């Protein structure tokens, strides 16, 4: 009987504001269409896709994947810290996550500079059209995610979140995880699978 | 002290998941980097790599986004999303040979 009384009620809704989840689902739907379009467009000229895929820097993509995974983990640590009312620790983890996000942008930008220097454009061929548009669309999401994380870090520093109320941090966190989630599919699809 | 212990205990599954994500990422990179995706095994290894990505996505949804343990449809929202492009990509790569 006492076990029944003390058991936690079943949770039906995900962490964070429900509105961000609707937004995330819309974003994920767009990326799903992008991924499927890439895969089916590739059927038209597999040899060409494989040839130009070989020009991509897999090492840079590996660094970026590890960067985003690590950044996501840091956000989880920030949330765990604020749940224990450790505000300063939480801010430090958020700043570390932001630093990882910045590293992603630097590595990705270096890739773009290299490709543009080689004369690669959206109109070069279908593979590069997908590569540039897919990765740049994701790049913009990283930028937006960093703006959100920076705002969350500032509010945490100002004392807006605590162990009892941290919905805003959860909301920013799930958006950042979505950015990571999308890259986890994009990396093998565009850089590795052939 | 208790607070530190609670945080560490709560973080343990997420730390293990993080390490698993890193390992699966390194395996994915190795498959591409060492040019294992050539010849007759290209399709099988490509789909294996895609499978790793789907597992990684589900781990992010469950442990990082906090969907593990939810009741109701939200529990499966990331899984559903992963399965849709995952199935379409599998079909397209299989048909392309």
Interface residues (C-beta under 8 A of the other chain):
Chain A: X10 X11 X12 X13 X14 X15 X21 X25 X28 X29 X31 X32 X35 X36 X39 X40 X42 X43 X46 X58 X59 X61 X62 X65 X66 X69 X70 X72 X73 X75 X76 X77 X80 X81 X83 X84 X85 X86 X170 X173 X174 X177 X178 X180 X181 X184 X185 X187 X188 X189 X191 X192 X193 X194
Chain B: X3 X6 X7 X10 X11 X14 X15 X18 X21 X22 X25 X26 X28 X29 X31 X32 X33 X37 X42 X46 X49 X50 X52 X53 X54 X56 X57 X60 X61 X63 X64 X65 X66 X67 X69 X70 X71 X72 X74 X77 X78 X81 X82 X84 X85 X86 X88 X89 X91 X92 X93 X95 X96 X97
